[in-house]
């Protein structure tokens, strides 16, 4: 599916205002992941982005050196400020470090439902650093997954959610699907980027069907924030009115292009970010 410039004047008409999106996630001071990546992605794909910060991290392209959780009462205040004032078309939930925070997010979205909710169960950084403890993992699994229209785990995150070995092939990916669906989300996008080989297959499982989405493996070290970016791209496309399969396919195509253009950026000495604005700059 070709990338469509949704900012085109022929698409954005007076009868269809620019959609509003929300990211609930942690902050990345290096700009490649978390809140910063989400807001860049929303903007690149023609959605207005709002944010609620759940954690401050000290990280860069080489790794994570610290995580400071935002107090739950202040997360409630942020959520109330946004949800009481702004109509939202879709929400993306990322890093959640405690059950208390997971509960306040669920309560806030139950009080003011949003048409689409996408959960990126952020537990393991691209560098391999574990970002949440066991209590945080249980909170995501028990509190937030059942809230989501779509969850987007990569293979290590799926293994953490299910407390099982990481799949090593497509058959192993498909074998995890029943257990992931049983956690309660409406749909699951299991990302296969950690598999070996020239392709990056992702598996989308909905209530109606199973879809394999194929994509080439881009030879690059610019991989920082790819999970955050993909889930935010899906969120932005859902906010635009795409169906779930349309949103996932378009977001995957867009991210592949962002990876291919990552070499144009000179950010950091480790795994740099993708080029969120490759279609603009």
Secondary structure, 3 states (H helix, E strand, C coil): CCCCCCCCCCCCCCCCCCCEEEEEEEEECCCCCHHHHHHHHHHHCCCEEEEEEEEEEEEECCEEEEEEECCHHHHHHHHHHHHCCCCCCEEEECCCCCHHHHHHHHHHHHHCCCCCEEECCCCECCCCCECCCHHHHHHHHHHHHHHCCEECCEHHHHHHHHCCCCCCCHHHHHHHHHHHHHCCCCEEEEECCCCCCCECCEEEECCCCEEEECCECCCCCCCECHHHHHHHHHHHHHHHCCCHHHHHHHHHHHHHHHHHCHHHCCCCCCCCECCCCCCCC
